Each structure stands twice: as structure tokens, then as C-alpha cells.
């Protein structure tokens, strides 16, 4: 038996077959290939995450779509320090007056699979920038997972779905845009008095990179041009 899902240009086909009386296996095919094999206890959670991520891909389309200027702008005066990192495979500029700090932020579990708490995505910041005048904070690094059942090509959409689920009770706006031949996904999260912009994309090696901009809500209007200019400066190496 098979079930078919089609979201935008993402084709998901799910095949069910008997392995034993207690278990079934899931073969998830996206576009041309088979992605991964899962146990039945993860089927419903995995499908909900993938479908959520596919729906998010369509955000920002249609009559109410965002323009590029809602995500990034070009203005050199808004830019600070230039960073070129071969390990991350990118170069970028920090927002103006956001100074590089020692990386005191330890790795954190960014999103967890509720069907198996031991399998999760971990965010590892490599760079941290701080603005003394506003309390703005930018961290940049890789997102890794210890879940070997998720194929590398499916991890980004799975991670995006987990972020959306994690912040479902916060004010969340998500969208996608293309800049410098990079396909970006952005999550704007408002929680209490803090506004966060999570910018997620793949580097040339297929690894998930995340830029996490955080700013107190009272300073958002004055800081947003520098944040957008920093996002617009991102390039792959």
C-alpha cells in the first residue's frame, strides 16, 4: 500500500509493507530517490514534520508574499566585521557595531524528536557577536543531528518542521527566499520582549548552517537595517 503527498515541487511517497506482526517499515521517497527507513513508532511524527516543512516551503507565496527587502538589503554602512570561514564554507559580515566575542555559548539542543527524546538536533555556535548598546546577539554555526535514520538530504526540511513545532505557541512568521544562489529559510520568533531571526540554509557540503539574530523588541526598529544587511552579505565559499 502507498500514500502520495505533493507539496510544491516536493513529492512524497510513502510505502507500507509488513516486516512482522508488530512492526512495519516506512520508505520515504522524495523526488528521485528513497530517503530513509523508519520504525512504525516514528511514522506519524515523521510524516507530520515533513508535511509541516513542505507547507512552510510555500509560505510567502501568492498575493501576500514578501519581497526581498523584507529579508535582506544592501548597505555597506550597516555592516561590521567580515568573516571568511573555510570550515563552515561561507563568508559574511556581522551587523555594524556588533563586536566579536569569545564563543562562550555552548552547544544547545535546538529541536528534539518527541517520539525519541535521545534523537535531536544540536546547534554548535562558532561565532558570537554582541552589541553593547542594544543587547543584540548574533550566533553563527552548524546544526548537527545524531539521528542516523534521517538521510542527509531530508534533514533540513525535518529540522524546519521541528522548529515550527517547538515555537507553535509563540508569535512565529516563516518564509523562504533565494539570494546569491542560496535557498534560505527564515523564522521570525517573538517571545516575551525578545525578537529572534533564525536564518537557515545548506552550505556547499550539504551541512545545515544557522544564523541566529536576537534583539530586544524595543531596539528592533533601529537594529533591523543592520540585521538585514548582515543577512544580505552571506555568501558560500
Helices and strands as residue ranges (DSSP letters): E 2-7, E 10-18, E 24-30, E 33-39, G 40-42, H 43-57, G 68-70, G 76-78, E 79-85, E 90-95, E 99-101, E 108-112, E 120-131, E 136-145, G 152-154, H 155-166, E 171-179, E 182-191, E 194-202, E 208-216, G 217-219, H 220-232, E 235-236
